[in-house]
Amino acid sequence: MGIQGVIKKELTRENILNLITSFDIYKHFMPYKWELNKLCTSPFGKDNTPSFIIGTKFGEITHATFNGNKEKGDCFNFVSQLHGCSYIESLRLIDKEFGLNIYHKDINIKRKEIIYSQPEIIEKKYSTIQCITRKFTKEELKYWAEYFQDIEDLKKENIYSISKIFLNKERFPINMNELRFGYLYNDLHWKIYTPFSINKKMKWAPNNIPLTTMGGKQNIINCDTAIVTKSLKDRMVIQKIYPCVCDVQNESAMCFSEENVKFLKDNSKRQILNFDNDATGVKNSQQITKLFGFDYINLPRSYMSDGLSDFSDVAKAYGLNTVEKILKRKKIII
């Protein structure tokens, strides 16, 4: 005779999502009206304009705030942040509210009565970003002049001064007193750059540029050594001195798709990464060079004492001549 009884389940994220969906959890706990991938009223603090989104940008339902707050993550993070409780306490609260009977036994709630209608297909979806541009202000042109870029350089790279931003056709909140620029890729995707944002996570938001987008590919056709920077601004500075340079969206290995790696290998004899000189930049450089057989040249760490992390910082602080000297010392240019 076999052992009788019910197999005990652990209260885990996976076991909860075997019974209900992340959509169910957001729908049940979100106090305001919302739709997937549309800005709505934030449950975290006061909102003059909608500044919160529950969306599918990363292939699963997650949330993010755009009003200076730091709340973001998945449905379990949402419950934890909303109720000011720990992650495990959020699991217990969800178990109780839905009557899942994993942790709280004999809860008299019929689960089927509070399950919500989830959209049939939840897939990765890039947000729609629309911008109204304006003429560059003197302050904006002064900012770029510090990096040796003039208005013709900005036009060439499709960089714009931004007046208004709409995310999924809803007005996106911006601080009118902050410098902000729009990088337009392929006449379709936008990355908004707010260089002096107090919230570092909002420095590049909103942004619907596919992660594998590579800028400046035309610069490295049939070249000996290709430099790959982690930002458009670094690329713009370096190409004032050395023409064979392109840029990726950030320092992660995810930027280097099979197609991008093949393009680099087919069009250059040597590939050199140029990331930040901090611990994260060096770690990422080492990881990617091992993966794809690249080299890397980050700014010498001696510049960190001056608060300089990349070549655009050096250009601003010491001029293009210093950038050129570093590249010569590293034997990138003669």
C-alpha positions in Angstrom: 0.0 0.0 0.0 1.5 3.4 -1.0 1.8 6.4 1.2 -1.3 8.5 1.1 -1.6 12.2 1.4 -1.0 15.4 -0.5 2.4 16.3 -1.7 3.5 19.5 0.0 4.4 22.4 -2.3 6.9 25.1 -1.5 5.8 28.7 -1.7 7.9 29.7 -4.7 7.5 32.0 -7.7 7.3 29.1 -10.0 4.6 27.3 -8.0 2.5 30.4 -7.9 2.8 30.9 -11.7 1.8 27.3 -12.3 -1.6 28.3 -10.8 -2.1 31.9 -11.9 -0.4 34.3 -14.3 1.6 37.5 -13.7 -1.3 39.3 -15.5 -3.7 38.0 -12.8 -1.4 39.4 -10.1 -1.0 42.9 -11.7 -4.7 43.0 -12.4 -5.7 42.1 -8.8 -3.2 44.4 -7.0 -2.9 47.5 -9.3 -5.3 50.1 -7.7 -5.7 52.2 -10.9 -7.0 51.5 -14.4 -4.4 50.3 -16.8 -3.7 48.5 -20.1 -0.6 46.6 -21.2 2.1 48.8 -22.8 0.2 52.1 -22.0 1.2 54.8 -19.6 -1.1 55.1 -16.6 -1.3 56.7 -13.2 1.4 55.5 -10.8 0.5 53.9 -7.6 3.8 55.1 -6.1 3.4 58.8 -5.2 1.6 61.7 -6.9 1.3 61.9 -10.6 0.7 65.1 -12.6 0.8 63.1 -15.8 0.8 59.3 -16.3 4.2 58.0 -15.5 3.8 54.3 -14.8 3.7 51.4 -17.2 3.0 47.7 -17.1 4.2 46.2 -20.3 5.8 43.4 -22.3 9.0 45.0 -23.4 11.2 42.2 -22.1 9.1 39.3 -23.2 7.2 39.0 -19.9 5.0 41.4 -18.0 7.0 43.8 -15.9 6.5 47.4 -14.6 8.5 50.6 -14.4 8.1 54.2 -13.2 9.2 57.3 -15.1 8.6 60.0 -12.5 11.9 59.7 -10.6 10.9 56.8 -8.4 12.8 53.6 -8.6 10.0 51.0 -8.6 10.4 48.4 -11.3 10.5 44.7 -11.8 8.1 41.8 -12.1 4.7 41.2 -10.5 6.2 39.9 -7.3 8.4 43.0 -7.0 5.3 45.0 -7.6 3.3 43.5 -4.7 6.4 43.9 -2.5 6.9 47.6 -3.4 3.2 48.4 -3.2 2.8 46.9 0.3 6.2 47.7 1.6 6.9 44.1 2.4 9.7 41.6 1.7 9.7 39.4 -1.4 8.7 36.3 0.6 5.9 38.2 2.3 4.6 39.2 -1.2 4.4 35.5 -2.1 2.4 34.9 1.0 0.1 37.8 0.3 -0.5 36.6 -3.3 -1.2 33.1 -2.0 -3.7 34.4 0.5 -5.5 36.8 -1.9 -5.9 34.1 -4.6 -6.7 31.3 -2.2 -3.9 29.1 -3.7 -3.5 27.1 -0.5 0.2 26.7 -0.8 1.2 28.6 2.3 -2.2 29.5 3.8 -4.3 26.4 4.1 -8.1 26.2 3.9 -8.5 29.7 2.6 -12.2 29.9 1.7 -11.7 31.6 -1.7 -12.6 30.0 -5.0 -9.6 30.7 -7.3 -11.7 30.6 -10.5 -13.8 33.5 -9.3 -10.9 36.0 -9.3 -8.9 34.9 -12.3 -8.8 37.6 -14.9 -8.9 37.5 -18.7 -5.3 37.6 -19.9 -4.6 38.6 -23.5 -4.1 35.4 -25.5 -0.5 36.3 -26.6 2.0 38.1 -24.4 5.1 38.7 -26.5 8.1 41.0 -26.6 6.8 44.3 -27.8 8.8 47.5 -28.3 7.1 50.6 -27.2 6.0 53.3 -29.7 7.9 56.6 -29.1 7.0 59.8 -30.9 8.9 63.0 -30.5 8.3 66.7 -31.4 11.6 68.3 -32.1 12.7 71.9 -31.8 15.7 74.1 -32.7 18.8 73.5 -30.6 19.1 76.1 -27.8 22.4 77.8 -27.0 22.8 75.8 -23.9 22.4 72.5 -25.8 24.9 73.5 -28.5 27.3 74.6 -25.8 27.0 71.1 -24.2 28.0 69.4 -27.4 30.7 71.9 -28.2 32.4 70.7 -25.0 32.8 67.3 -26.8 34.0 69.0 -30.1 30.6 68.5 -31.9 28.9 71.2 -33.8 25.3 71.4 -35.2 26.4 69.7 -38.5 27.8 66.7 -36.5 24.5 66.5 -34.6 22.5 66.5 -37.8 24.7 63.9 -39.4 24.1 61.5 -36.5 20.3 62.3 -36.3 20.5 63.9 -32.9 17.7 66.3 -32.1 16.5 68.7 -29.4 13.3 67.5 -28.0 10.2 69.5 -27.1 7.6 66.8 -26.4 7.7 63.0 -26.0 4.8 60.5 -26.4 5.2 56.9 -25.2 2.5 54.6 -26.8 0.6 57.8 -27.8 0.5 59.1 -24.2 2.4 62.2 -23.2 5.6 61.3 -21.4 6.6 63.4 -18.4 9.8 65.4 -18.9 11.5 68.2 -16.9 11.4 71.2 -19.1 14.5 72.6 -17.3 16.7 69.6 -18.1 18.9 69.1 -21.1 17.5 66.3 -23.3 18.3 65.0 -26.7 16.7 62.4 -29.0 18.8 59.9 -30.9 16.8 58.7 -33.9 17.7 55.3 -35.5 16.5 54.2 -38.9 13.8 56.9 -38.9 11.9 54.7 -36.5 13.4 54.1 -33.1 14.2 56.7 -30.4 16.6 56.8 -27.5 16.1 59.9 -25.2 19.3 61.1 -23.5 19.0 63.3 -20.4 22.7 63.7 -19.5 22.2 65.4 -16.1 19.3 63.3 -14.8 19.5 62.8 -11.1 18.0 59.3 -11.5 20.6 57.4 -13.5 18.1 54.8 -14.6 16.2 57.6 -16.3 19.2 58.9 -18.2 18.3 56.9 -21.3 14.5 56.8 -21.1 12.3 56.3 -22.8 14.2 54.0 -25.3 12.9 51.6 -27.9 16.1 50.9 -29.7 16.6 47.2 -30.3 19.6 46.1 -28.2 21.5 44.7 -31.2 21.4 48.0 -33.1 24.9 49.0 -34.1 25.6 52.6 -35.1 28.4 53.8 -37.5 28.7 50.5 -39.3 29.5 52.4 -42.5 32.8 53.5 -40.8 34.3 50.1 -40.6 33.9 48.6 -44.1 37.1 47.0 -45.1 39.3 48.5 -42.3 42.3 47.1 -40.5 41.3 47.9 -36.9 37.7 48.6 -35.8 37.0 50.3 -32.5 33.6 49.4 -30.9 32.4 51.9 -28.3 29.6 51.6 -25.9 27.9 54.9 -26.8 27.2 57.2 -29.7 28.9 60.1 -27.9 32.2 58.2 -27.5 32.1 57.2 -31.1 31.5 60.8 -32.3 34.6 61.9 -30.2 36.9 59.1 -31.4 36.0 59.5 -35.1 37.2 63.0 -35.0 40.7 61.4 -34.7 40.2 57.8 -36.0 37.6 57.0 -38.7 37.1 53.2 -38.2 34.7 53.3 -35.2 31.2 52.1 -34.5 29.0 51.9 -31.4 26.7 49.5 -29.6 23.8 50.2 -27.2 25.6 49.4 -23.9 28.3 47.2 -22.4 26.5 43.9 -22.4 27.3 40.8 -24.4 23.6 40.9 -25.6 24.5 43.7 -28.0 26.7 41.4 -30.0 24.4 39.3 -32.0 25.7 36.6 -34.3 25.0 39.0 -37.2 26.9 41.9 -35.6 29.9 39.7 -34.8 30.1 38.3 -38.3 29.8 41.9 -39.7 32.7 43.0 -37.5 34.9 40.0 -38.4 34.1 40.3 -42.1 34.9 44.0 -42.3 38.0 44.4 -40.1 41.1 42.4 -39.3 41.1 43.4 -35.6 38.2 44.4 -33.3 38.8 46.5 -30.2 36.2 47.2 -27.6 36.1 50.6 -25.8 34.0 50.5 -22.6 34.3 52.4 -19.4 37.3 52.0 -17.2 35.4 51.1 -14.0 35.1 47.6 -12.6 31.9 46.8 -14.6 33.4 48.1 -17.8 36.5 46.1 -17.5 34.6 42.9 -16.5 32.3 43.2 -19.5 35.2 43.9 -21.8 37.0 40.8 -20.6 33.9 38.7 -20.9 33.1 39.8 -24.5 36.7 39.6 -25.7 36.8 36.0 -24.5 33.5 35.2 -26.2 34.3 36.6 -29.6 38.1 36.9 -29.8 38.2 40.7 -29.7 40.8 43.0 -27.9 39.8 45.9 -25.7 41.2 49.4 -25.0 39.6 51.2 -22.1 40.6 54.5 -20.8 43.7 54.1 -18.4 42.5 53.7 -14.8 44.8 56.6 -13.8 42.1 59.0 -15.1 39.5 57.6 -12.6 41.0 59.9 -10.0 39.8 62.8 -12.1 36.3 61.3 -12.4 36.9 60.4 -16.1 35.6 57.0 -17.3 35.6 57.2 -21.1 37.2 59.0 -24.1 34.4 61.6 -24.3 35.2 62.6 -20.7 38.9 63.0 -21.6 38.1 65.0 -24.6 36.0 67.4 -22.5 38.6 67.7 -19.8 41.9 67.7 -21.7 41.0 68.0 -25.4 41.2 65.8 -28.5 45.0 65.9 -28.4 45.0 63.8 -25.3 42.6 61.3 -26.8 44.9 61.1 -29.8 48.0 60.5 -27.6 46.3 57.6 -25.8 45.3 56.0 -29.1 48.9 56.4 -30.3 50.3 55.0 -27.1 48.1 51.9 -27.6 49.3 51.7 -31.2 45.8 52.1 -32.6 47.0 55.0 -34.7 50.6 55.9 -35.8 
